[in-house]
Amino acid sequence: PELPTVIAASQGPKKDVVFLVDGSDGVGREFPIIQEFIRRVVESLNVGENKIRVGVVQYGDTAQANMYLNTHTTKEGVLNGIKGLRKLGGRQRNLGQALQFLNQDILTAARGSRKQDGVPQFVIVVSSGPSTDDVRRAASSLKQSRVLPFSIGTRDVNPTELRVVSYISNYAHVIDDLPGLYTNHTPNHTACYIYLSVYTIRNSPFRISNQTVLFCFYSFQAPVPSVPTGGEKRDVVFLIDGTTAVRSEFPSIRDMIGRVVEKLDVGLDKVRVSVVQYSDDPKIEFPLNAHSTKNEVLQAVSRLRNKGGNNLNTGRALEFVARRVYQRSGGSRLEERVPQFLILVTAGKSTDDVSSSANELKKSLIAPLAIGTRNAFLSLCCVFFFFSVILDLGKKDIIFLIDGSDNTDSEGIAHIRDFIHKIVEQLDVHPDKIRVALIQYANKVKTEFSLNSHNNKAAVVSAIRRLRQMGGRSSNLADAIDHVLRFELSSFAGARPTEASQHLVVLTGGRSPQDVSLYGPLLKTSRVNCIGIGADRADTRQLMSISKSSADVIQVSKFSNLPTIKDKFINRLSETTPYTPEYDTPRQHCRKRDLWSAMQMYWQQRRQRRSWTAWI
C-alpha cells in the first residue's frame, strides 16, 4: 500500500529527534526494514542545523551512537548516514541501559541537543522483542528530563513495557512484525508521522469538500479522529470553524463530529462532550455538562448551523475555551484529574496570534488535537503539542513553608501560589503516594493545611488557590521551622518518616532576623531534605545553612521568575529516594542518641534565648 504523503512546513519548528532502534541479533535479516522506516520518516522532516536535527542510536548488549544530533546539518547528510547503517548485533536487548545512555550522553549540548534552549526533544524507540533489563527507572528519568519518548514494538514486546517507555500510553504502538512499520498506512502503524509532523492521507473516506485533510499527532485515525472510547472519563471539546468561508463544508464538519461521538462512551460520569463554534467571536453551542446521554449529544450536533463571520480568530477562541469551557462551571472535571481534550477543526489560517492562547491551554494541562486544511495547519503545528505527565517520584511528604511577611507582598504571594499549583499538578498527590502541606509564616506561623488535611489532588489544588498573604513586618523563619519540626512532621499531622522521604521547601523574599543556623543540623538529623528558594532580598547564606547542599538553594531575581526554575526544582525534588527504615542495629541507636542530643541542645539554647530576651 502507498504510504501517506508527508507534509512538513518550510519554516517548521525546531526539534531534536533521536531514533533508538533494536540492533540485536533478534532483529535478524529485517534490520534493513528499520533502516527504510527511519529513511521514510526523515524524508518527511524539515532537516537542518537550525530546524530539525536527527540522531540514530542502536542497542543490543550495549548502546552505540551511529549518528549524533550534530553529526549532519543537511537532510542529504542524514539520509546518507541512514543508508550506511549496519546492525550492531548482540544477544541481549538492554533497552534500559540504552535509555540511560541516551539521556546522559546523547541528549547533551556536546552531542548537538538543544534541550537547554527549549527545543522539544523526541525519542522514537523501535523494538523487535522484550528488553533484557529493567526499563522503568531509565524511562522515568528520561521523561523527567522533558524528553518525549514514543515506542513501536512487535507483538513479542510486552505492551506494558512499551507504555512504560512512552511519554504517555497513547504513544505506545504495537505492530504485527517489523515489516508492519511501513506496509500498513493507518496512523497506528506510522504514528511517528503523526507524532513528529503533519501528514496527508489521500483517497481517505473522510474529506471536507474534497480538500486534503491534515491530521495532527497521535490521536487521529482514518477516517475520523480517535478519542479513547472505553469506560474511562474524558472531557472532549470540539472547537470548530464557523466562518462564512466554510458554510458549504459545514455539514461535513457536523457529520465528522457525529461520527466521533458515535464512538464515545458518552455520559456525565464517562465522556462529556462540548461544541464551540468560532469566527470573529466564539460561541458555546453546548457546554460539557449540557447533555447526559449520547443521543442528546447527537441531536444537539445535528442542530448545529454555521454562525458565519469573516475573521478566523483562533487565538481568541482558544483563550475563550481555556477560560470559559474548561472550568467547573462549564462541566469540566479538570480539577478531578479527568483528561481534557480539545479537537480543533479549521479550514483557514488564523487571523490572530495563537501562541499566547496556546500557553493558556498548556497551563491548564489540556491536550489539543487539530484537523485542518493545508493552509490552516501550517500556522498551528508549531503550537499544539502540550501534554501533561504525572511524575513518578515515589512516596514523599512535601511541606511548602512560605514567607507571608511584608517581604513578599500580595503580588509575590500570587506568584508563589501559581508556582506551587503548577508543581502540585505534576505530582501524584494521593494519601499513599505524595502528601502536601502548606505553612505560611511572618510574625506568627499559620498552618494553611497539613499533610493529612486533604485526601485527593483536587482538594489540595483548591486549598492552594485559596492562599492569601497573612502579612507581618517580621519574617521569623526560625520559629516557622521549629513549628514544622514540632507539629507538621509528626504522625498526627500525616508525616510518614519511615515510609516516605521528607521534604521542606522554603520560599522567601527577604532575610530573617532570626538565627536559623541551628536548624540545618536538626533538619539533616531528622532526615528532612530542605530546598531553599529565595527571591528579591532573600539571604542566600541563611538558605544554605538549612539546606543539604548548595544545589538545594535556588535564587530568582523576583517571584515572577519562579516558572523559570520549575524544572530545576523538580529535578532536586526527584533526586531524593524514599527513606527505607533500618532495623534495630547499634548504628540506629547511635543515630537516635545523636538526634536526642541535638534536640536537647536546641531546646536549651531556645530557653536561654528567651530568658535573655526577657532579661533585656
N, C-alpha and C positions, 0 to 999 in steps of 0.2 A: 504493500500500500504506500501511497505517496505521503511523504512527511508533511506536516504543516509548514506553510511558508512563514518564515520568521521575520518580523519587522523590528528594527531597532532604530530609535530616534537618532538622527545625525548628531545632535548635541545632547546625547543621553547623559544621565547622571553617572558620577564616578562610582565604581565598585571594585572590590578586590575579590576575585573568585578563585578558589583552590579546589581542584578535583583530587579527592583522596580515594584511590582505587585499589581494589584487590589485585595483587600481583603474585599471589601464592600459587603453588603447584595445582591447587584445586581448580583454578581457572582453566587449566588445560590448554587446549588449542583455541579457546574462544577469546583470548586477550585482544586480538585484532578487532573484535566486536566492540570491546570497551574503547579502544582507540577511535573507532569510527563514531561511536557515540559522543566522545569528547569533541571530535572534529566538527560534528554537525551542530553541537551546541555553540562552540566557539565561532563558527561561521555566522551565527545569528547575532553575535555580540559586537558592540562598537568598541573594539580593542584599540588601546592607545595608552601611552605613558600617562596622560592626563585624563583618561577616560576609564575604560575597564581593563584591569590588569588580570592576567591569568597565571596560575601556578598548577603544577601537577606533582603529586606525591603518590608513590606506591607503598604498599605494606604487605609483609609476609611474616617471616621470623622477626624482621626489623622493619623500620620505615626508612625510605630513601627518597630524597627530593630529585625528581627529574627536571623540574623547571621551577625556579623561584618567581615570585611576582615581578621582580625587576630584571629577569633574565632577558626577556624580549620586550621591545617597545612598539612593535607593529603586529598586526594580525598575521601577516605573512610569516614573520619570525616564529610566532606561537604555533601556527599550523605546521611549519617545518619541524618544530620541536616535537609536536604530537606524532608526526609521521615517523620520526626516528625513535619512538619509544620501543623498548624491549622489556619483556616480562621479567620482573625481579626474581621470582622463584622463592621457594621456602615451604617447608612442610606445615608451618603454623600460620594462623591468621591473627596476629596480635593487634587488633584494632584499637584497644585501649591504649597501648603503648604508642600507636601511630597518632591518635588524637592528642596525646600529651606532647609528642614531638612536634605536631602541627602548631599547637598553642605556644610552645616555648621557643621553637626555632624557626618556624616558617612565617607565622603571622607577627613578624617583628619589623621594625623600621629598617634594620640592616638587610633584610631579605625583600624589601620593597613594599611591605604593608603600610597602608596609610590610616591605620586604625586611630592613631593619635590625632589625626587631622579630622576625625569624624566620618571617614569614608566607610560605608557599610561593608562588613566582612561576611562573605558567603563560603560555605564549605559543602561540596557535593560528594557524599560518600557512596561508592558503588561496591556492593559486597556480593560474592557468589556463595557464601556459606557463613555459618556462625563464627563469632570471634572465639579465639582460643583463650584469651584473657578477659578480665572484667573491664567493662567499658563505662560503668556508672560514674566513678569519680572523675575520670578524664573528660567525659561528656559534660558533666555538671560544671567543671572548671571552665571548659570551653564556652559554654553558654553564659556563664557569669562574666566572661571577658567580652561580652557584647558581640559574639560571633554567632551567626545563624546557620547551623548545620541542617542539611537536608539529606535524607538517605533513601537509596534504592537498593533493594535486595531481592534475590531469588526466593523461591518457596522454601529452600533449605535453610534460610535465615529465620531465626526466631523473631516474629513480629514485635514482640516486646523489646527486643534488642534494638530494632530499627526505631521504635518510638523513643527509647531512652536516648539514643544518639541524636535524634532530630530535635530541632528547636521547639516545636510543638508536634503533637501526634499526627496532625494532618500533613506534616512534611515527611512522613514515612510511607514509602510506596513499595508494594510487592509486585514482582513480575514473575511469570512462569519460569523463565530461563533467561540467560544473558541475551540471546537474540531478541527477546522481548523489549530490550532497551530502545530499539528503533523500528521494529517491524509492526508495531501497533501504534496508530496515530491518535489514540484517545489521550486526553490530558493526563490521566492517571499514569500512563506509561511513558510520557515525555514531559513529566511535570516540571522538570528543571527549566523547560522553555517558559512555563508559566511563572516559575519561581524567579527567574532572572530577567525576563524581558516580556515584551508584549508579542503575541503571535496571532496569526490569522489562520482560520480553518476555512478553506474554500470548499464549495459544494456542501456546506453544512445545512442541515434541515432548518436551522434557526437563522433567520435573516431579518433585517429591518429594511423593507423596501429594496431588497436585492443589493443592499450595500454590504461590503465586507464588515464583519463584526469582529471586534478585538476583545479578547478575554484577558483578564489580568490575574496573575498569581495562582495559588494552588486551588482555590475553592470553586473553580468553574469546570464543568464537564459538558461536552457537547451532548445534547443540543441545548441544554439550558443550564444556568448556574446551579451549583450544588451546595446546599447548606446541610449540615448533619441532620438526618431525618429520624434518628432513634428517639427514645423517650426522654432524651436529655433536654434540659431547659435552655432556651436560646431567646434572645430578643433580636428580631430581624427587621430592619428598616429599609424600605426602598425609597431612594431619592431619585426622582425621575424628571427628565427634561420635559417642560410643559410649554416651550416656546411655540410661536406660530409656525416656525420653520419645520417642526416635526408633526404638524397636525395630521398630515396624511399617513404618517407612520405610527401615530399614537395607538391605533388598535393593535398593532404588532407588539408594542411595548406592554400594553394591557394584557395581551394574551400570554406574553412571556412571564409576567408576574403571576398570572393564574396557574401556569404550568409549574412554577416553582412552589407555590403554595400547596398545590395538589400533593407534592412530595413530602410536605412537612407534617409533623405530628402536632397540629395546632391545638392550643388550649391555654387557659390562664395560668396553669401550673406546668405547662410544657413549652411550646414555642409560641411566642407572641409576635404579631406582625403589625407593622405600621407602613403607611404610604405617605410620602410628602412630595408634592409637585412644585417645581420652581421655574421661574423665568426671571423677570425683573425682581420679583419678590417670591419668597417661599410660601407655600400654603399646606397646612396639615390636612390631608384628606381624611385620615383617621389615625388616632394615636395607638400606642401599644396595648392599652387596656380597654379599647373600644369594643372588641369582639372576643367572645369566649369559645367559638367553635369554628371549624374550617369552613362550613357552609356560610356562616355570617361573613367571614373574610372574603370568600369568593364572590358573594353577592355584592359586597362593597367595592371590590375590584372591578366587577362588571359594570358598575355605575360610573366609573371614572371617565371624565371628559377633559379634553385638552383645555388648559386655562388660557393659553395664548400669552403673547408678550414678545418684545423684540430683543431684549438682552438676556444673555445666559449667565447670570451672576452665581456661578458655582461656589465661589468663596463665601458669599453672603449666605447661601443656602447651607453650606457645611457648618458655618458658625451657628446658624439658627437651629440646626439639628442637634448640635452639641449642647446648646443652652436650653432648648425647649423640649426636645423629644427624648433625649437620653437623661431624663430626670424622673424621680419617683412620681411626681405629679402626672407625668406623661405615660406612666406604666412601666418605665424601665426598672429592671432589677439589678442594675449595675452594683449597687451597694451590697447586694446579696451574692456578689461574685458570679452572677449569671453571665456567660459570654455574650458580648454585644457585637452585632454585625451590621454593617452599613453597605448596601448594594447600590452603587451609583450607576444610573443608566442615562447616558447623554449622547447627543448626536452632533455636537459642535464644540468649538473651543471656547473656554470660559472668557467672558468679557472683563472679569475682575481677577485679582490675585487670589490664589488658593492656598499659598504656603502658610500664612498665619492661622487660617481656619483649620488647616490640617493639623497644626500643632495643638489646637484645642481638642481635636479628636485623640491625639496622642496622649495628652494629659488625662483624658477620660478613659484611656485603655480600651478604645474601640477599634475593631479590625475592619478597615474599609476595603471593599472589593469594588471593582469598576468594570462596566461594559460601555463601549462607545464606538463611534466610527473612528476611522483613522485620524482625522483632524482633531477630534475631541481628545483622544487619549494621549497623544504625544506630549501634550502640555501637562498631563497629570501623572504620568507613570513615574516621574521622579519624586512624587509626593506621597503616594499611597502605599506605604509599606510599614505600618505600625501595628505590632502585635505585642501583647504583654506576655510575660513569662513569670510564673511564681517560682522564686528561688528556693532551692532545697538546701537549707543551711543547718538542718538537724534541729535538735531541741535547744532553745535559747530563752533566757529570761532577759528582756531588754528594758531598762529603765531610762527614759529621757528626763534629764534634770535641766530645766531651762531657766535662764536668768529673766525674771519678770520685773526687775527693777527699772528705774528711770534710765539705766544704761541702754536699755533695749528699745524703748518706746513702742507705741501701738503698731507702727508700721513694721518694725523689726519683728514683733511677735507674729504678725501676719505672715511674714516670710518664713519664720521658724515653723509655724503651723503648716504651711504648704509643704515645706521640706519634709517634715515628719510624716505628713499624709502620703507623700509620694513614696517614701521609704516603706511605710507600712503596707501600701498597696502591692509592693513586690514581695512581701514576706508571707510565708504560710502561717498566718495567725490562726491558732487553734489551741485549746487547752492542753492538747497532747503534743504540740509542736513548739510554736513560738508564742510566748506571752509578752505583752507590752504594758508598761506603766508610764505615767506622765506626772512629773512633780515640778512645781513652779516655786521659785524662791526669790526673796528680796530681803526686807527686814525680817520677815517671817517665812515659814515654809508651808506650802499648801499642796496636799495630795489631790491632784485632779482625778486620777483613778489608779488603782493598784493592779498588780499582775493578775489577780483573780477577780477583778471587778466585772469583766465582760467575758463572755464565753464564745464570741464569734467576731470575725473581722469587721462586719458591718457595724456592730456596736462600738468597736474600738475607733473606727473611722469617724463615726458620728460624734463620739466624745472628743476626738481631736478637733473636729470642725467647730466645736463649741468653745474652744480655748480662747480666753481673753486675758489681756495683761492685768496682773494683780497690782502692779505699781509699788513704789517704795524707793526711798533715797539710797538705801544701802544694799549691797549685793553680798549677802552673808553666805558665801559658798561653803565654808567650814560647817556651819550649822546645818546646811542643806545635806551635805554628805553624811554628817552624823545622823540626821533623820533617816536617810536611806539605809544606812547600816543597821540602825536600831529597829526600824519599823518595816521598811519596804522589802528588805532582803531576808524576811522571815517566812516561815511556812504559813503563818497566819495570813500574810498578805499575798500568798501564792507563789513564793520563790521555791525553786526546786534545785538546791545546791548539789544534791547527789545524783540528779538526773540530767540537768541542763547546764550549759555554760552560762555564766552570769555576766551581764554587761551593763555598764553605766555610761551613758552618753551625756556629756555636759556641753550645753550650748550657752555661751555667754558673750556679752557685748562690752564688758569692762573689767577692770581689776577689782578683786575682792579685797576689802580692808582687813579681812581675817587671814591668819596664817593657815595655809592648807597643807603645808609640807608633811605634817604627821600622817595625813590620810593616804599618801601614796603607799607606804609600807602596810598600812591597815587594809587597804583595798587588795593589794597583792597577796597578803597573807590570807585574806578571805576568799582568794581566787576569783576576784571581780576584775574583769577586763574593762578598763576605763578608756574611752575615746574622748578627747577634748576638742571642741570646735569653737574657735574664737573669731570674733568679728570686731571691727572698729577699734576700740581701745582695750581689748582683752589682753591680759598679761600672759604671754606665751610661756614664761618661766613657771607661773603658777600651774598652768595646764600640764606642763612637763612633769611637775613634781607629783601629780596624781595619776599620770598615765604610765603604762608599762614601758613604752619606748617612744622615741621621737616620732616614729612613723604613725603613732596614735594621736598626734597633735596636728590638727588641720586648721589652717588660718585662711580666712577670707577678708577682703578689704571692707565689705559691708554685707549685711544679711541678705540683700537682694541677689548676691552672688552665690548663695547656697546651692542652687541647682548645678553649678559647675563642679561641685565636689561630690555629687551623689555617688558616682561610680567608685571613686576613691574610698568613700565611707563604707560602701557595701563590701568592697574588697577587704577592708580592715575587719569588718564585722564577720566576714566569711572565713577568715584565716584561723579563727579560734574553733577548735573541735570541742564537741560536748564533753563535759567532765565525766570521767569514768572513776567511780569511787574505788578507793583501795580498801583492802581488808585489814583486819586488826593486826598491824605489824608494829614493831618498835619505832620504825620511821614515822608511822602515822601518829603515835603517841607524842613523838618529838614535835611534830608539826602542830598538834593540839596545844602542847605546852607553850610553843613559840607564840601561837595565836593568843593564848590566855595571858602571857606576859605582855604582849603588845597592847592588849585591851586594858590590862591593869595600868600600864604606864600612861595610856591615853586618858583614862578616867582620872588618874592622879593629876596629870597636867591640866586637865579641864577644871578640876576643883580648885587647883592653885590659881588658874587664870581668873576664875570667878571671884575667889577671895581677894586677889589683888585688885580686881575691878571695884569690889565693894569697899576695900580699904582706901583706895584712891578717892 
